[in-house]
Each structure stands twice: as C-alpha cells, then as structure tokens.
Amino acid sequence: MKKLQLVLVGLLLVSCNSLEKYNQAILQPQSIEALHEDVDKTYQKLQRNHPRLYQYITKEALEAKFDSLKNTIKQPLTSKQFYKKLAPVVKAVGQGHISVIPPQKKRDKKTRKTYKDKKFNFNTLGYQYIESRLFVKSAKNEDSLLVGAEVLKIDAVTPQEIVKEYNNYIASDGYNTTFFEAIVGSRFKSFYYRENGFQDSIQVTLKQDDSIFSKQFTWKDKNPKSDTTKIDSLAKTPKPKLSKKEKKELSALAKKKRKKNKIYDYDSMSDHYTRNFNLIGADSAVVYMKIRGFTGGKSDTFYEQCFQAMDSLKTKNLIIDLRDNGGGSLSEIDDLYSYLTDKEYVFINESEVTSRIPILNYLMSNTIPTSLKIFAGLFSPIIITHNLLKTRKRDGKLYYRFKGIKHQEPSEYNFKGNLYVLINGNSFSASSILSTHLKANKRAIFVGQETGGAYNGTVAGMFYNYKLPNSKIIVRMGMMQVDAPQKTDPDGYGVKADVEIMPTILDKENGIDAALDWILKDVESKQ
C-alpha cells in the first residue's frame, strides 16, 4: 500500500513539475538561438508536409520572409511575442487551412477543480461583424436581452483593435478578401482569449438603441443552492404516477426526438440544428435548406428524406444556404451533389500529398497522444499497406486516392428545378468545393459574396499539428490538396456570387435578410 502511495505522490510531483516547466517555457523569454530553431522547424515542417506551399508565393519570396524573421529577432521573446512575429510569415503562404496557435498558461488541478462546476456566460455569446462593427448575435437565458446590442469595448479594448491585430495572423485561400471579415463573428472569442488568456471576469461595454451600459461577466455556480432548498423540496407536489401507456408514449416521443437530433445534427451548445429543411413562400413552393456545416449526424438519411419529399411535392425551387458553413466531410458534399445533378460526374481529383504514408506521418506528430502513437506503431504494417495502396506517383508527384475520384451516377431523386445557393466569405473548404461543381456546371444562381474557400481547391483532407520545441506554439497545416476537376483562371479566388449582396447594418437593424429576399422575389417574378 505504501509503495502505491509513493508511486501516486511521484506521479503528482512529475505532473506539477511538468506544468510549471511548461508555463515557465511560455511565459519566460526564450533565447535568440531557441527562437531561431523554432523558425527553422516551422519552415521544415511546412516543406515536408504541405503539398502546395508555393502555390501563392514563390519559394524565393517565402524563404526571404523566414530569413528576415530570424534577422528581426535580436533579443529574447516570450511565446506570445514570438507568435506575433511568426504568424504573419506563415500567413504569407496564403492557405486558409494553415494556422498558428499560441500556447496558453495551464492551470493546476486545484484551480481547474474550482471552476469545474461554474459557468461563464461570456462564453455563450455569439457575434456578428458588419461594416467593422461587432454586434451580439445570440445569447442564452438572462443574457438574451443583449441580442442586437453593439459591443463597444471589452474591458478597455475596442473590438476593432482586436480585429485589426488578428487580421495580421489569419490567412484565407489565395488572394481572397471576404474570408477574414466573415469569420470575425464566430472567432472573436478565440481572438480575445489568445490575446488575454483565461479571465476571472470580463467587463463588456454595449450600446443598445441610444443607451450605453456595461455588463460584468463573472464565473457563477451552474446550479446555485439556496437556503430554502430543503423546504422547497418538501413543499413540492409529488409527480403523478404514469400509466404504462403514458410511459410508452413518452418513451416513443423521446426516441423520435433522439432520432431527429442525429439526422438533423443537433448542437446543444448553440441550441440549433446543423441541417434544416423548411417550406417557405406562397403555397410552400420553395424549399429552404440551411446547412451550417458538413459534419456529424446521419447526413445521408437527411438528404435522402429531403429530396424524396421534394420529389413527392414536385418542388420547383430550392435554396441551399451555405453562409457561414466552414466545411467538413467530403463524403457528405459528394452525397449532396448527387441530388443536385442529373449527369454522371467525378467529384474530386486525386489529392496531391508529400508522402506515400500520410496517415502514419499524421499519427507520429508530436501533438498526438502517446497512447495513439503506440497504437499506430502496433498497427503500422496495416496502416503503411493501406497508404501504399491508396497512393501513387505520377509526373514526379505523389497522389492519394479518395472515393470521389471515380465516375458516379446521380441520385434517383435528383432535383431538376431551379437552384439558388447563398454564400459568403465564411463559406469555406468543403462548401467551396461543392460550390465549384455547381458554378462550373451552371447549375445554380449564387447570391451573396465570394466564398472564402478557393474555387480551384484547398490543402486540407488531413491535418498535421506540430508543437514547436521551445515556444510551444502549434503550427497546423493541411496535408492533402483537395480540388474538383473544374478550374478557373486566375487562380487564388473563391466562387463569385452571380448577384453580389453584402450584409449591412441597416438591414440588420430592420431584420432584413437582403440576399434571401432577393431570391424569393426572383422566384416570384418567374412564376
């Protein structure tokens, strides 16, 4: 028993020392030599794993930027200071799936336990960034009254200062300019925390109508207890007993709800479905399909049910809303496209990679848990064999073959009516690949603004995360070029809207969705 106690104490001390060592590494300035090593490691990992590193910048220009970065480091820097020098150089690669993530101070077990049963309502706020102003888009419970208010300051800093700072560090695909402003709303909290770290309280200054006020957000108990808890519990009226029939009915309803949650992909944090299907317009002549992301749930069942329903209803007009859809599963957009075309098609090209064993390389990254590395080592013969069968060399380059490279038939229930697609700068990655197909084949009318993801594809598919040895900054990069067979010139831009409609503050104040309204009016004019 004593031996076990000694082992546990030893593990605790190792854990504490490891945490202190990590925090010291990111808070104390690193030597010039250590930072130079991290610069070199960043470039080496990009060269080794990124198949299109020089698509939007020449090798000479990128090497010059890395050399220049090393020359500007003339004194020791903290991880945060180094991040602000490294991130703009990596941004110059011009690939939206590359990111540089600064480390944050870790809290010890005792501190984490203190906050375990507490909530911080600041984290539940959602934002919208329009015309360089930040507004509360969504909030929960008692904070719901804040929806629509403009954020003037967070503590002593304006949102505009934070946004301007982080615009230096976030890349889009190619030369696109719509991506960053479109993602500010969804990423604003992450920008704030990268800049300020964990906070006990945050004061937000807001403007609603003509009133300016402040709200202090602090950590609160999730389930606050009152002195009258016991009295209240005694005073409660016991719940009536349910009959077997009633229990069965409630069970059936609960089962039906769980099934819908899987098919429509319910997100409890935001309290909405990822996929939505609604009939709108006069006589329900228009189907509106809002898809917030191509991830999670039983997407194949959702699309099958929706397009079968449209076939039965003889729907003539379909609107697919891809605004703020950051992408996701290739297989899901492939499946969706099969319902939107009546011709045989090839969905994606073979994906360019830098290694014959990309999956094993991913599993051997220094950010992968040791347990998973051990698993990968044990099964490496199988993983290597699979990778070798999936890759091939052609014209001096390596390519990985996904399922979508084969010729495919359209779905039996493919939609033949009028198709409209709503897009914006945060229509990214998989959203852009789907949009490329529809645009190239003149299958849809696009309304909104240019997609943040490139028309000619993007480097994603699988991601390599590397933690720099000294600063502990994580550099994240895609490992596979993923693109549709169709291409456009010039390279480096997104799918353009046929009808460009930018969001405005005036529309927001009047509760108008100008892009959707344009489509509904266009549908009406054609009837």
Secondary structure, 3 states (H helix, E strand, C coil): CHHHHHHHHHHHHHHHHHHHHHHHHHHCCECHHHHHHHHHHHHHHHHHHCCCCCCCCCHHHHHHHHHHHHHHCCCCECHHHHHHHHHHHHHCCCCCCCEEECCCCCCCHHHHHHHCCEECHHHHCEEEEECCEEEEEECCHHHHHHCCCEEEEECCECHHHHHHHHCCCCCCCCCCCCHHHHHHHHHHHHHHHHHHCCCCEEEEEEEECCEEEEEEEECEECCCCCCCHHHHHHHCCCCCCCCHHHHHHHHHHHHHHHHHHHHHCEECCCCEECEEEEEECHHHCEEEEEECCECCCCHHHHHHHHHHHHHHHCCCEEEEECCCCCCECHHHHHHHHHCCCCCCEECCCCEEECCCCHHHHHHCCCCCCHHHHHHHHHCHHHHHHHHHHHEEEECCEEEECCHHHCEECCCCCCCCCEEEEEECCCCCCHHHHHHHHHHHCCCCEEEECCCCCECCCEEEEEEEEEECCCCCCEEEEEEEEECCCCCCCCCCCECCCCEECCCCHHHHHCCCCHHHHHHHHHHHHCC
